[in-house]
Amino acid sequence: MCEKDLEIADNQEMLAKMVMDMLHRTIVHHVFWFKEVEHQMGFERALEVMDSVYDQSMGLQLKRLGKILNFDVVNGIPAPLLNLPEEKLSTLVENIGLNWLAADGIWFQAVEREYGMNEAKRCNDSCWAWFSPFEAWSIMRMHNIEPNSGLVGLKKALEFRLYAKINTQTIIEESDNSLVLQMNNCRVQAARKRKNMEDYPCKSAGLVEYTNFARSIDSRIKTECIACPPDKHPEDWYCSWRFTI
């Protein structure tokens, strides 16, 4: 390969890296906008603004990318996604969930390495305080779950969480006003078990996560931890939560 070819290859690689970095910057800027609107106007109003921003921003970006990368957009969805077989789409959904979980772990470990376990857990718990209500809002928006829809709405929403696509969970309807969620297989805890490590003590994060998620579906729902590490638990589940209304 001649010097000119090497220079062209270097330029192509740099431009490709720039594309990836600019996409990352766009995502982070989107988050900062949301956080600043939340800071200035409150969480509920920030979600209202995001509701109008989501479709407009996504549509604009996909339209531009489609022109360059030569794909059509149908009802706001890239045609290549719509043309995938259902089995492959399901696999893609699962792997996006796995990527989300991996990214979560990478953040945790990065903080832990530099500042220790306590700081990592503190950041993790606080992150769930924001992400859980946002995920609830996103699921309600996509799957037409009405606000204050009680345990019926909560059960449906729990089935569409990111965790639901990569873990194994059971939802038990105890009574008309009581619902129990059991996390039968948790990828994080199962991985630790394979390495002969103790359970990760995730109860503090779980209390924040599940309480805020359920409350975002219906403010009347109360959340109770039946058991979650470091609590002892049976072999058939790692954590379990009761929701009452």
Secondary structure, 3 states (H helix, E strand, C coil): CCHHHHHHHHHHHHHHHHHHHHHHHHHHHHHHHHHHHHHHHCHHHHHHHHHHHHHHHHHHHHHHHHHHHCCCEECCEEHHHHCCCHHHHHHHHHHHHHHHHHHHHHHHHHHHHHHCHHHHHHHHHHHHHHHHHHHHHHHHHHHCCCCCCHHHHHHHHHCCCCHHHCCEEEEEEEECCEEEEEEEECHHHHHHHHCCCCCCCCHHHHHHHHHHHHHHHCCCCEEEEEECCCCCCCCCCCEEEEEEC
